[in-house]
Amino acid sequence: MERKELEAAIIKMVAQCYNADESKLSIDSEFGKDISGTSVMMVGLVSEIENELDAMIQLADAAACKTIGDLVEKVEEEL
């Protein structure tokens, strides 16, 4: 999967898990600032990434990501 495809897939998953407007999200969107939600939403996001992309990432690693771009990099490392 190319980087742009991965970015688009993760942005879509973030939008679904956090009930956010996908069109307003980018790799620069920040968790906690631009994307607000609960820890349960992050658990759902990690689960979705594992199911859809077959990439195993630790919840703590995902939660430590400041931006969607940081999360993309973590996932990319696991692919």
N, C-alpha and C positions, 0 to 999 in steps of 0.2 A: 504494500500500500504506500502510495506516495505521500509526502508530508502534507500537501494541501488537502488530500482526501481524508487523512487522519485528523487534521484540524477541523474540517467540516463535520466529520462524524462525531468528534468529541463535543464540539459546540452544540450539535443537535442533541446529544445525550444530556449535556448540562441544562439546556433549555427544558427538556422533558422532566428531568429529575428535580429541578428547582422552580418549575412553573414560570420560567422566564421567557421573554420575547426573543426568539432566536435571531431575529433581524437586528437586535440591539447588542448582540454579543460578538466579541472578537477574541483573538488570542491575547489581547491586552486587558480584557475584562478581569477585574480583581474579585476573588472570593471575599465576602465580608463587606466589600464596598459597593461594587457594581452588582454582585450576585449575593443576595442574602438568603439564608436558610438555616436549617437545623443540621445537627450532626447526622441525623437519620437520613437526610437527603444526600449527604456525602456517602453514606453506606450504600444507598441505592445506586449512586453514580458509579462507585467502584464495582458493584455487582454487575451493572449494565456493561461497563467496560470489559469485565471478565467474560461475560456472556457473548457480547457482540464482536469483540476484537480478539478474544482468546489471549488476553494479556493479563497476567497475574501481578497486580500491584498491591502493596500493603496499604491498608487504610491510613496508617500514620503518615506514610509518604505522600499519599494523595491529599490528606488534610494539611500537610505542610506547604503545599503549593500555594503561591500567592496569586498567580494568574492562570487562566486557561492554558496559556502558552507553556507555563511550567508543567502543568499536568500533561500536556501533549508530549513534552520531552521525557517525562517519566514513563509514559506508555510506550513511546518510541524505543526506549532502552530495553523494554521487555519484549518487543516484537522481534 
